[in-house]
Amino acid sequence: MTSTLKLGLPVLQVKNVRQATLSLGRNMRDLFSGTVIGITGSAGKTTLTNYLAHVLGAFGKSCASRGSANVPFGISWNLCGMDHAAASWCVEMAIGNMALNTEIVRPHVAVVTNIAPAHLVYHETLKGIAIKKAQEKNLKTITFGEHKDADIRYDSLGNNKIKLLENGKKMIMPFLSTDKRDIYNLMATLAVIKALQLDVDKSKERFYSFNAVAGRNKRHNIKTDQLSFLLIDDAYNANPLSMKMALTSLKNEPAKNKMLILGDMLELGVDAEKYHKALLPYIVDAQASCVILCGEMMKCLWQELRRTGHDKSIETLKWYKNAEEITPDIDALLKDKDIVLIKASNSVGLHRVFTRFVS
């Protein structure tokens, strides 16, 4: 406290830092007169939060949560740093402790990206936690996805264009990505614009100028004296749902050489081994010529791939105890024009394997 005082900044001494921060967050929300959008779900929250704020910037300044701080303390901290002159705030909210999260954020629009089976165990079904509850409170719901009854429905993709159906009405937009996650982010954002009764044409240019958040499906085109390759850095977080989505996206990448580096998915409890082994068919479908697995849980998956004979169809299949052991071998493993996907829970540290390339 002494060093802080020397800076000439005010210091507020409190009995309980957590409760004081929650109170500050509530007060900041009370003072904000703009529109608040809350984003929750099992996977994809951070990217959608930032993408949504980027697109809504067409209608006035929009602030997004920082640092994936999405539990009550982190949400309150985020609210304290958001611009009160902004037109909108996009706030990331964890599924856990949702009642308190909602009390603090009090969103005008709530977006649910998806609900993984692990969360459904505790939160009934998606209909039970979202649509049904909204209907009980007489709230308007807008659905998006691939189901035939979705209000905003994905139809097809081709020739750098995407075809959507909005309540049966055809909507065709330029679209360069083949990643299903990007398609869902587009549909979710269109749903928010519709909910806020904004003019989608005013924001269309912003749909295509978004830069991904570091570690969240961030693409790096890397060139060295020996080779060039595309690094898809998705190593900030991983759970069974986001891992399967990433592997499905890699399958759709038009490349001869694909390298897949996966690390442990943490905090999965007693079913951790089962969730890791369940990735096997997705890895096979991704058609990577080089598969590198890292961590104690991924060792189970490596053993399963070998037991089922997939080590014969995958050109290079290796397991490493930790990320540090991969680093000395990475130059020998890389091939020219590779597409390299790295994904794991953040503490595994897979991003450090490529630090010297990215920096």
C-alpha positions as CSV (number, residue, x, y, z in Angstrom):
1,M,0.0,0.0,0.0
2,T,2.9,2.3,0.7
3,S,4.2,2.1,-2.9
4,T,0.7,2.7,-4.2
5,L,0.3,5.8,-2.1
6,K,3.6,7.2,-3.4
7,L,2.0,7.2,-6.9
8,G,-0.5,9.8,-5.7
9,L,-3.4,7.5,-6.5
10,P,-6.5,7.1,-4.2
11,V,-6.5,3.9,-2.1
12,L,-9.8,2.4,-0.8
13,Q,-9.3,0.0,2.1
14,V,-12.1,-2.6,2.4
15,K,-12.7,-5.5,4.7
16,N,-13.5,-7.9,1.9
17,V,-12.0,-7.4,-1.6
18,R,-14.3,-9.8,-3.3
19,Q,-17.5,-8.3,-2.0
20,A,-16.2,-4.8,-2.6
21,T,-15.4,-5.6,-6.2
22,L,-18.8,-7.2,-6.7
23,S,-20.4,-4.0,-5.3
24,L,-18.3,-1.8,-7.6
25,G,-19.4,-3.9,-10.6
26,R,-23.1,-3.6,-9.7
27,N,-22.7,0.2,-9.3
28,M,-20.9,0.5,-12.7
29,R,-23.7,-1.4,-14.3
30,D,-26.3,0.9,-12.6
31,L,-24.6,3.9,-14.0
32,F,-24.4,2.6,-17.6
33,S,-27.3,3.8,-19.8
34,G,-26.3,1.9,-23.0
35,T,-27.1,-1.6,-24.2
36,V,-25.6,-4.6,-22.5
37,I,-25.3,-8.0,-24.2
38,G,-24.4,-11.0,-22.1
39,I,-22.6,-14.0,-23.8
40,T,-22.5,-17.4,-22.3
41,G,-22.1,-21.1,-23.3
42,S,-19.8,-24.0,-23.0
43,A,-17.4,-22.9,-25.8
44,G,-16.8,-19.9,-28.0
45,K,-17.7,-17.2,-25.6
46,T,-14.5,-15.1,-25.8
47,T,-14.4,-15.1,-29.6
48,L,-18.0,-14.2,-30.0
49,T,-17.8,-11.5,-27.3
50,N,-15.0,-9.8,-29.2
51,Y,-16.5,-10.4,-32.6
52,L,-19.8,-9.0,-31.5
53,A,-18.2,-5.9,-30.0
54,H,-16.3,-5.4,-33.3
55,V,-19.4,-5.6,-35.4
56,L,-21.5,-3.5,-33.1
57,G,-18.9,-0.8,-33.4
58,A,-20.6,0.2,-36.6
59,F,-23.4,1.6,-34.4
60,G,-21.2,3.4,-31.8
61,K,-18.4,2.4,-29.6
62,S,-18.8,-1.1,-28.1
63,C,-16.7,-2.5,-25.2
64,A,-15.8,-6.2,-24.8
65,S,-14.8,-8.2,-21.7
66,R,-11.0,-8.5,-21.2
67,G,-9.0,-11.5,-20.3
68,S,-11.8,-14.1,-20.3
69,A,-12.7,-12.9,-16.8
70,N,-16.2,-14.3,-16.8
71,V,-17.0,-15.3,-13.2
72,P,-18.6,-12.8,-10.8
73,F,-15.3,-11.3,-9.6
74,G,-13.9,-11.0,-13.1
75,I,-17.2,-9.7,-14.6
76,S,-17.3,-7.0,-11.9
77,W,-13.6,-6.1,-12.6
78,N,-14.5,-5.8,-16.3
79,L,-17.5,-3.6,-15.7
80,C,-15.3,-1.2,-13.7
81,G,-13.1,-0.7,-16.7
82,M,-15.7,-0.3,-19.5
83,D,-16.3,3.1,-21.1
84,H,-19.6,4.6,-19.9
85,A,-19.7,6.7,-23.1
86,A,-19.9,3.6,-25.2
87,A,-23.1,2.6,-27.0
88,S,-22.9,-1.0,-25.9
89,W,-21.1,-3.5,-23.7
90,C,-20.5,-7.1,-24.6
91,V,-19.9,-9.1,-21.4
92,E,-18.7,-12.7,-21.3
93,M,-20.4,-14.8,-18.6
94,A,-19.5,-18.3,-17.4
95,I,-22.2,-20.8,-17.1
96,G,-21.3,-21.5,-13.5
97,N,-22.8,-19.2,-10.9
98,M,-25.1,-17.9,-13.6
99,A,-27.7,-16.4,-11.1
100,L,-25.1,-14.1,-9.6
101,N,-23.5,-13.4,-13.0
102,T,-26.9,-12.3,-14.4
103,E,-27.7,-10.2,-11.3
104,I,-24.5,-8.2,-11.9
105,V,-24.7,-7.9,-15.7
106,R,-28.4,-7.6,-16.2
107,P,-28.2,-7.9,-20.0
108,H,-30.7,-6.5,-22.4
109,V,-29.8,-9.3,-24.8
110,A,-28.5,-12.7,-23.7
111,V,-26.7,-15.0,-26.1
112,V,-26.1,-18.7,-25.6
113,T,-23.4,-20.1,-27.9
114,N,-23.9,-23.8,-27.1
115,I,-24.2,-26.2,-24.1
116,A,-21.9,-29.2,-23.8
117,P,-23.0,-32.5,-22.3
118,A,-20.9,-31.8,-19.2
119,H,-22.9,-28.7,-18.5
120,L,-26.3,-30.3,-19.3
121,V,-25.8,-32.7,-16.4
122,Y,-26.1,-29.7,-14.0
123,H,-28.4,-27.5,-16.1
124,E,-31.1,-29.9,-17.5
125,T,-31.4,-29.4,-21.3
126,L,-30.8,-26.4,-23.5
127,K,-34.5,-26.0,-23.8
128,G,-34.9,-26.1,-20.1
129,I,-32.2,-23.5,-19.3
130,A,-32.8,-21.1,-22.2
131,I,-35.9,-21.3,-24.4
132,K,-38.3,-22.6,-21.7
133,K,-37.1,-20.0,-19.1
134,A,-37.3,-17.2,-21.6
135,Q,-40.9,-18.2,-22.5
136,E,-41.9,-18.3,-18.9
137,K,-40.8,-14.7,-18.5
138,N,-42.4,-13.7,-21.8
139,L,-39.1,-12.8,-23.3
140,K,-38.5,-12.8,-27.0
141,T,-36.2,-15.6,-28.3
142,I,-34.3,-15.8,-31.5
143,T,-32.7,-19.1,-32.4
144,F,-29.8,-19.7,-34.8
145,G,-28.1,-22.8,-36.1
146,E,-28.8,-25.6,-38.6
147,H,-32.1,-27.0,-37.2
148,K,-35.0,-26.6,-39.6
149,D,-36.9,-24.5,-37.1
150,A,-34.1,-22.0,-36.3
151,D,-35.0,-18.4,-36.9
152,I,-31.6,-17.8,-38.5
153,R,-30.6,-21.0,-40.2
154,Y,-27.4,-22.0,-42.0
155,D,-28.2,-23.3,-45.5
156,S,-25.0,-23.6,-47.6
157,L,-21.5,-22.3,-48.3
158,G,-19.7,-22.0,-51.6
159,N,-17.9,-19.7,-54.0
160,N,-16.9,-17.5,-51.0
161,K,-20.5,-16.8,-50.2
162,I,-22.8,-18.1,-47.4
163,K,-26.5,-18.7,-47.8
164,L,-28.7,-18.2,-44.7
165,L,-32.4,-18.3,-44.1
166,E,-34.0,-15.8,-41.8
167,N,-37.5,-17.0,-41.0
168,G,-37.5,-18.6,-44.5
169,K,-36.2,-15.5,-46.3
170,K,-33.0,-16.1,-48.2
171,M,-29.9,-14.0,-47.2
172,I,-26.6,-14.3,-49.2
173,M,-23.5,-12.7,-47.9
174,P,-19.7,-12.8,-48.8
175,F,-17.9,-15.3,-46.6
176,L,-14.3,-16.5,-46.9
177,S,-14.1,-18.9,-44.0
178,T,-15.0,-22.6,-44.0
179,D,-14.8,-22.8,-40.2
180,K,-18.2,-23.8,-38.7
181,R,-17.4,-21.7,-35.6
182,D,-17.2,-18.6,-37.8
183,I,-20.5,-19.4,-39.3
184,Y,-22.1,-19.7,-35.9
185,N,-20.5,-16.4,-34.8
186,L,-22.0,-14.7,-37.8
187,M,-25.5,-16.1,-37.2
188,A,-25.3,-15.2,-33.5
189,T,-24.3,-11.6,-34.3
190,L,-27.1,-11.3,-36.9
191,A,-29.5,-12.5,-34.2
192,V,-28.3,-9.7,-31.8
193,I,-28.6,-7.1,-34.5
194,K,-32.1,-8.3,-35.2
195,A,-33.0,-8.3,-31.5
196,L,-31.7,-4.7,-31.2
197,Q,-33.6,-3.7,-34.4
198,L,-30.5,-2.3,-36.0
199,D,-29.7,-2.0,-39.7
200,V,-27.6,-5.0,-40.7
201,D,-26.4,-3.3,-43.9
202,K,-24.7,-0.6,-41.8
203,S,-22.4,-3.2,-40.2
204,K,-21.7,-5.7,-43.0
205,E,-18.1,-4.5,-43.7
206,R,-17.2,-5.2,-40.1
207,F,-18.2,-8.9,-40.4
208,Y,-15.0,-9.4,-42.5
209,S,-12.4,-7.2,-40.7
210,F,-12.3,-9.0,-37.3
211,N,-8.9,-10.1,-36.0
212,A,-9.1,-13.2,-33.8
213,V,-8.1,-13.1,-30.2
214,A,-4.6,-14.6,-29.4
215,G,-4.9,-18.3,-28.6
216,R,-8.5,-18.4,-29.9
217,N,-8.3,-19.8,-33.4
218,K,-5.7,-17.1,-34.3
219,R,-4.0,-17.7,-37.6
220,H,-0.4,-16.9,-38.2
221,N,1.2,-17.2,-41.7
222,I,4.8,-18.1,-40.8
223,K,7.8,-18.0,-43.1
224,T,11.4,-19.1,-42.3
225,D,14.4,-19.6,-44.5
226,Q,13.5,-23.3,-44.8
227,L,9.7,-23.4,-45.0
228,S,6.4,-21.7,-44.7
229,F,3.4,-22.9,-42.8
230,L,0.0,-21.8,-41.3
231,L,-0.2,-21.9,-37.5
232,I,-3.7,-22.0,-36.1
233,D,-3.2,-21.1,-32.4
234,D,-6.2,-22.3,-30.5
235,A,-4.2,-23.2,-27.4
236,Y,-5.8,-20.9,-24.8
237,N,-8.5,-23.2,-23.7
238,A,-10.0,-26.6,-24.5
239,N,-13.0,-28.8,-23.5
240,P,-14.5,-31.7,-25.3
241,L,-16.9,-29.6,-27.3
242,S,-14.4,-27.0,-28.4
243,M,-11.8,-29.7,-29.2
244,K,-14.3,-31.5,-31.5
245,M,-15.2,-28.3,-33.2
246,A,-11.5,-27.4,-33.9
247,L,-10.8,-30.9,-35.3
248,T,-13.9,-30.7,-37.5
249,S,-12.6,-27.4,-38.8
250,L,-9.2,-28.8,-39.5
251,K,-10.8,-31.6,-41.5
252,N,-12.2,-28.9,-43.9
253,E,-8.9,-27.2,-44.4
254,P,-7.7,-27.7,-48.0
255,A,-4.1,-28.8,-47.4
256,K,-2.0,-31.9,-48.2
257,N,0.0,-31.7,-45.0
258,K,-1.7,-31.2,-41.6
259,M,0.0,-31.3,-38.3
260,L,-2.1,-31.7,-35.1
261,I,-0.7,-30.9,-31.7
262,L,-3.1,-31.5,-28.9
263,G,-2.6,-31.1,-25.1
264,D,-4.6,-32.2,-22.1
265,M,-8.1,-30.9,-21.5
266,L,-8.1,-30.1,-17.8
267,E,-10.8,-30.0,-15.1
268,L,-12.9,-32.7,-16.5
269,G,-13.2,-34.7,-13.3
270,V,-13.6,-38.5,-13.1
271,D,-14.6,-38.8,-16.8
272,A,-11.4,-37.1,-18.1
273,E,-10.0,-40.2,-19.7
274,K,-13.3,-41.0,-21.4
275,Y,-13.6,-37.5,-22.8
276,H,-10.0,-37.7,-24.2
277,K,-10.5,-41.1,-25.8
278,A,-13.7,-39.8,-27.4
279,L,-11.6,-37.5,-29.6
280,L,-10.2,-40.5,-31.5
281,P,-12.7,-40.5,-34.5
282,Y,-12.4,-36.7,-34.8
283,I,-8.6,-37.0,-35.0
284,V,-8.8,-39.7,-37.7
285,D,-11.3,-37.7,-39.7
286,A,-9.1,-34.6,-39.6
287,Q,-6.6,-36.5,-41.8
288,A,-3.5,-35.1,-40.3
289,S,-0.2,-36.7,-41.4
290,C,1.4,-35.8,-38.1
291,V,-0.3,-36.1,-34.7
292,I,1.5,-35.0,-31.6
293,L,-0.2,-35.6,-28.2
294,C,1.0,-34.0,-25.0
295,G,0.2,-34.6,-21.3
296,E,-0.9,-37.5,-19.1
297,M,-4.5,-37.6,-20.3
298,M,-3.5,-37.4,-24.0
299,K,-1.3,-40.4,-23.3
300,C,-4.5,-42.5,-22.9
301,L,-5.6,-41.3,-26.3
302,W,-2.2,-42.0,-27.9
303,Q,-2.4,-45.5,-26.5
304,E,-5.9,-46.0,-27.9
305,L,-4.9,-44.8,-31.4
306,R,-2.1,-47.4,-31.4
307,R,-4.3,-50.1,-29.9
308,T,-6.9,-49.6,-32.7
309,G,-4.2,-49.6,-35.4
310,H,-4.4,-45.9,-36.4
311,D,-0.6,-45.6,-35.9
312,K,-0.3,-47.3,-39.2
313,S,-2.5,-44.8,-41.1
314,I,-1.0,-41.7,-39.4
315,E,2.4,-41.0,-40.8
316,T,3.8,-39.6,-37.6
317,L,2.2,-40.3,-34.2
318,K,4.0,-39.2,-31.1
319,W,3.3,-38.6,-27.4
320,Y,5.2,-36.1,-25.2
321,K,5.0,-35.7,-21.5
322,N,4.9,-31.9,-21.7
323,A,5.2,-29.0,-24.1
324,E,8.8,-28.4,-23.3
325,E,9.7,-31.8,-24.7
326,I,8.1,-31.0,-28.0
327,T,10.1,-27.8,-28.6
328,P,13.5,-29.3,-29.5
329,D,11.8,-31.6,-32.1
330,I,9.4,-29.2,-33.8
331,D,11.8,-28.2,-36.6
332,A,12.2,-31.8,-37.7
333,L,8.4,-32.4,-37.5
334,L,7.4,-29.4,-39.6
335,K,6.9,-29.7,-43.3
336,D,6.7,-26.9,-46.0
337,K,3.1,-25.7,-46.5
338,D,1.9,-27.4,-43.3
339,I,-1.3,-26.4,-41.6
340,V,-0.6,-26.7,-37.9
341,L,-3.4,-26.7,-35.3
342,I,-2.4,-26.4,-31.6
343,K,-5.1,-26.8,-29.0
344,A,-5.1,-27.6,-25.2
345,S,-6.0,-26.1,-21.9
346,N,-3.9,-22.9,-21.4
347,S,-1.7,-24.2,-18.5
348,V,-0.4,-27.0,-20.8
349,G,1.6,-24.2,-22.5
350,L,1.5,-25.4,-26.1
351,H,1.7,-21.9,-27.4
352,R,5.3,-21.8,-26.1
353,V,6.4,-24.4,-28.6
354,F,5.9,-21.8,-31.4
355,T,7.0,-18.6,-29.5
356,R,10.1,-18.0,-31.6
357,F,8.1,-18.4,-34.8
358,V,5.3,-16.0,-33.9
359,S,7.4,-13.4,-32.2
